[in-house]
Every structure is written in C-alpha cells, then in structure tokens.
Amino acid sequence: MSNDSTDGQAVSRDWLRQKMQYFERALAILGSLLILWHGLFHSSRIVSPSMQPTLVGTSYDNGDRVITEKISYLLRTPRRWEVIAFRRDDGTINMKRIAAVPGETISMKLDGTVIINGQPVPLPKSLSHIAYYPIARLFPGREVKCEDGYFVLGDDSKDSDDSRYEGLVRPDRIIGRSWIIVSPRSRLGFVNSSY
C-alpha cells in the first residue's frame, strides 16, 4: 500500500516538474521575443497632421499606429523619399520624408521643386500630390549643405516642423524606416511602398 502511495507522489512530482519546465521555457521564449521586438521594431502613434495624407492623426486618440522597422538601416543607409522615424533633441519621436541625404546640397524653387546639387529632382509619381513650400531655410535663393545629416520634409508642407526649421537629422537620431500602419484597420498598409 505504501508503494502505491509513494508511486503516486512520484508521478505527481514528475508531472509538476514537467509543467514547471514548460512554464520556464514559455517564459524564456516570451522574453526572447520581447527582446527581439524591442531590438528590431518600434511602435508610435501619429499625433500631428504634418505628414498627411501619408500618416494621419491629430491626437493620441485618433492617430495612425505605425510600426517602424530597424532592420533595413542595419544593411543600408536611408534613401531619398523614404519616411523615417527619428528622435529629436527633446526626446520626442517624429516621422518625416527624406528629401536630401548626407553630402548633398538642397534648395527649392519658388514653385516647390526640390533642387539637389543644383539639379531638379522630381517627386515620384505616387507622391505628385505633395506640394512643398520654399520657406525658412529653403526660402528661394538659399541652399543647405547636408554634410553628415538628412534633410527631411513633412508631406503637409505648410504645417510641418521639419528640417526647414529644425535643421538636419543626424544619423544617430534615426530609429528606423516607418514600415506599416497597423491601426485603425481602415488605414492598414505599408508606409513606404508607394514610390
């Protein structure tokens, strides 16, 4: 009789030990996934209309939820017309479109045509709805040397606090490439797929 009782307790301990091992493995996998997520992605909410119509929102309650991926820029540098997420000096995260890359000079004609290194650079057809305004640092007749930074513009140019006012975005401030809008569902889609 005592053997049956001892065998039952041993089976119970083995069962509990097995369940604890499964639980430990599940926690390890969850922890690894969280570390991977934090290292490769970032989630943001759009709270400003400065990137409309590409990214929409005026507050945390109604703004697009955007996932930024950090993988691309481990393999290559940011490209012209990509939307990037970057951290300002005050810690806030912004998203803007790259107009000029390090080493280039940028200026703008009165009609909003972007001039890179003295040559007009037309917008891709998919971005032809954007109208940039030559104001502040890009007032007609002015030229900005990008040196080691990126010159970024907001798609809603008349209402965008971008490089025309704030200056260049240093590479160490870039979080990654704005990748996909995940909410609201009606706006689900890729951010940088249209050019």
C-alpha positions in Angstrom: 0.0 0.0 0.0 2.8 2.4 0.8 4.4 1.6 -2.6 1.3 2.8 -4.4 1.2 6.0 -2.3 4.9 6.6 -3.0 4.5 5.9 -6.7 1.5 8.3 -6.8 3.6 11.0 -5.1 6.5 10.4 -7.5 4.2 10.7 -10.5 2.7 13.9 -9.1 6.1 15.4 -8.6 7.2 14.4 -12.1 4.0 15.9 -13.5 4.6 19.1 -11.6 8.3 19.3 -12.6 7.3 18.8 -16.2 4.7 21.6 -16.1 7.2 23.9 -14.4 9.8 23.2 -17.2 7.1 24.0 -19.8 6.3 27.2 -18.0 10.1 28.2 -17.8 10.5 27.5 -21.5 7.4 29.6 -22.3 8.8 32.5 -20.2 12.2 32.2 -21.9 10.6 32.2 -25.4 8.4 35.2 -24.4 11.4 37.1 -23.1 13.4 36.4 -26.2 10.5 37.6 -28.4 10.2 40.8 -26.4 13.9 41.5 -26.7 13.8 40.7 -30.4 10.7 43.1 -30.8 12.4 45.9 -28.9 15.6 45.5 -30.9 14.0 45.3 -34.3 10.8 47.3 -34.2 9.2 50.4 -32.6 5.6 51.4 -32.3 4.4 55.0 -32.5 1.1 57.0 -32.6 0.7 59.9 -35.0 -0.4 63.0 -33.1 0.3 65.7 -35.7 -1.2 66.4 -39.2 2.3 67.2 -40.6 2.6 64.0 -42.6 -0.9 63.9 -44.1 -2.1 62.2 -46.2 0.6 59.6 -45.7 0.2 59.4 -41.9 -2.9 60.8 -40.3 -3.7 62.0 -36.8 -4.1 65.0 -34.6 -4.0 63.3 -31.2 -3.2 60.0 -29.5 -6.9 59.0 -29.7 -7.3 59.3 -33.5 -3.7 58.9 -34.9 -2.4 56.1 -37.0 -0.5 53.5 -35.1 2.8 53.0 -37.1 5.4 50.2 -36.7 8.9 51.3 -37.5 11.4 48.6 -38.5 15.1 49.0 -37.6 16.4 46.1 -39.8 16.8 47.9 -43.2 19.2 50.5 -41.8 21.5 47.8 -40.4 22.0 46.7 -44.0 21.9 50.1 -45.9 21.6 53.8 -45.5 18.2 55.7 -45.6 17.1 56.7 -49.1 15.5 59.8 -50.6 11.7 59.9 -50.3 11.6 57.3 -47.5 9.6 58.1 -44.4 11.8 57.7 -41.3 11.2 57.8 -37.6 13.7 59.8 -35.6 14.2 61.2 -32.1 14.5 64.9 -31.6 16.8 66.5 -29.0 13.9 66.8 -26.6 13.2 63.1 -26.9 10.0 63.3 -29.0 9.7 60.9 -31.9 8.8 62.3 -35.3 8.2 60.9 -38.8 9.2 62.8 -41.9 10.2 62.1 -45.5 13.9 62.3 -46.6 14.5 65.0 -49.2 18.3 65.1 -49.2 20.9 62.7 -47.8 24.4 63.4 -46.3 26.9 65.0 -48.7 24.2 66.7 -50.8 23.0 70.3 -51.0 19.3 71.1 -51.2 17.4 74.2 -52.3 13.9 74.8 -53.5 12.4 76.8 -56.4 9.5 79.2 -55.8 7.1 76.5 -57.2 8.3 74.0 -54.6 10.6 72.0 -56.9 13.3 70.3 -54.9 16.8 71.0 -56.2 19.6 68.6 -55.2 23.2 69.5 -56.0 21.9 72.2 -58.4 19.6 69.8 -60.3 15.8 69.5 -60.1 14.7 66.2 -58.6 11.1 65.4 -59.5 8.9 63.7 -56.9 7.9 60.1 -57.8 4.5 59.9 -59.5 3.0 58.4 -56.4 4.0 61.5 -54.4 2.9 64.0 -57.0 0.1 65.2 -54.8 2.6 66.7 -52.3 3.3 70.4 -52.6 6.4 71.6 -50.8 6.7 75.2 -49.8 10.0 77.1 -50.0 10.2 78.8 -46.6 12.6 79.3 -43.8 16.0 77.5 -44.6 14.7 76.7 -48.1 13.5 80.2 -48.9 14.2 80.7 -52.7 17.8 81.6 -53.2 19.0 79.7 -50.1 20.9 76.4 -50.2 21.5 74.0 -47.3 24.6 71.7 -47.2 23.6 68.4 -45.7 27.1 67.4 -44.7 26.5 64.5 -42.3 22.8 64.8 -41.8 19.5 64.2 -43.5 17.1 67.0 -44.7 13.5 65.9 -44.0 10.2 67.4 -45.0 6.6 66.8 -43.9 4.1 65.8 -46.6 1.8 68.5 -45.3 4.5 71.1 -46.0 2.5 74.1 -44.9 2.0 72.6 -41.4 5.3 70.7 -40.8 8.0 71.4 -38.3 10.8 69.8 -40.3 14.4 70.5 -41.4 13.3 73.9 -42.8 13.0 75.0 -39.2 14.7 72.4 -37.0 17.8 71.6 -39.1 19.3 68.3 -40.2 18.5 64.9 -38.7 21.8 63.2 -37.6 22.1 59.5 -38.5 22.4 58.6 -34.8 18.9 60.1 -34.2 17.2 57.8 -36.8 15.2 55.0 -35.2 14.3 53.3 -38.5 12.1 53.2 -41.5 8.4 53.8 -41.0 7.1 50.5 -42.2 3.4 49.8 -41.7 0.2 51.4 -40.4 -1.5 48.8 -38.1 -4.5 50.8 -36.9 -7.1 51.9 -37.5 -8.0 48.9 -39.7 -9.3 51.2 -42.4 -5.8 52.6 -42.8 -3.9 49.3 -42.7 -1.0 49.4 -45.2 2.7 49.9 -45.9 4.0 53.5 -45.4 6.9 53.4 -47.9 5.5 51.2 -50.7 4.1 53.9 -52.9 7.2 55.3 -54.6 
